[in-house]
């Protein structure tokens, strides 16, 4: 007899396990299928945004995540930008993601991805309705109106099984078998550039960075790199480091002097021992759609790009936060098909802009800068531009990276609103945007009081408005929690007396009085037809 679940997740990296955790905490039965038994100890995906750490808070493991940090808690997470090498006179230490901490309930964090995965796996094992199948891989997928059938195979054995589910989510990476099985194509920018990831140990290199203030990352910008980075990242305070850099297309592990490349980028000689050398291609790829029927894709299966800025893992975790509650709503009977369709509708434009504007755009900007300015041609002009142009571009990019869903069909956004990665950080409660945190008069943060379903914030509002929403939610079986308070004490910055927040902490509707038809509002935000 075939085992049946509500959701099967193929791919047990951080995104797949996070989705299993999110769904499991909502009481949804899941099977997680992952070909690897062990977590790869490669220090990628280190930079977690404030938004990502919020997810860990709602999964009940924010403290465990921070405790898994390798660098000391007080160690700076931002970095150094240097011209040509690390002995250059031209360098600066820009403020980065920490400048938007106040707009989120949690501060950003930095730790190797394998530590993040360890925390997620431990949480998943605590959830009784999630079955994990490590050492197995998804092979074939079939679907009909009633569900999905997945054939899985044992990686180091002869075992084969068939699993049935209501829905399937492929979180199986950039070479996703699930995506190929259901026929989703990808497009994007291919830079035709091979890159190396080297993990090494060197106390000498550690000593060489002491000319700088304490930092976690060191980027080298050079005119010969055509906008690409050479990038050193600190793993620990002893001697652990990783390094990314462009290399010739015919490079192999045996025909290239990686030690020499590291020393050239550093600008000084040092001894080192390599723990790992691997290669990846510089490209940005985005799936044309994130859903076909009952099958969805998330994380790198849906979008992949260079490991610049930590956008990959963070976007994957946001996929989870967006899709998880929508699948649960559908399976629990209060969500409609339009709610599931909104997953791709909301997430696709966010990553498309992330790839084109915040990654490829940064490469183009840096390439153009170093083609125009050089200390060898005109030192005075270069020094002026380095200070007035290059150093002023990093912080604004952080401030304008604010993924939002203003154009979503299930959100009451502004007329002509478009979803995407571009936005602004402020404390207004705006439909389509993340709810900024504020304290309640009780002293607790609003994020500590949000419900598992929808939440209505009512600040000095007519009680009949809340009653209208509560009646409409009750008739549609939509979980709704109402929080009442005064509009003072910082909450006036929301600029709205009534704020409707969905389970992923995005605002869907605001107003100062009850809408003419609260039932129609509630029906739209869950993708159903007004009764």
Secondary structure, 3 states (H helix, E strand, C coil): CCEEEEEEEECCCHHHHHHHHHHHHCCCCEEEEECCCCCCCCCCCCEECHHHHHHHHHCCCHHHHHHCCCCCCCCCCCEEEEECCCCCCCEECCCCHHHHHHHCCCCCEECCHHHHHHHHHHHHHCCCCEEEEECEEEEEEEEECCEEEEEEEECCCCCEEEEEEEEEEECCCCCCHHHHHHCCCEEEEEEEEEEEEEEEECHHHHHHHHHCCCCCEEEEECHHHCCCCEEEEECCCCCEEEEEEEECCCCCCCCCCHHHHHHHHHCCCCCCEEEEEEEEEEEEEEECCCEECCEEECHHHCEECCCCCCHHHHHHHHHHHHHHHHHHHHHCCCCCHHHHHHHHHHHHHHHHHHHHHHHHHHHHHHHHHHHHCCCCCCHHHHHHHHHHHHCCHHHHHHHHEEEECCCCCCCCCCCCCCCEEECCCCCCCCCCCECCCCECCCCCEHHHCCCCCEEEEEECCCHHHHHHHHHHHHHCCCCEEEEEECCCCCHHHHCCCEEEECCCCEEEEEECCCCCCHHHHHHHHCCCCCC
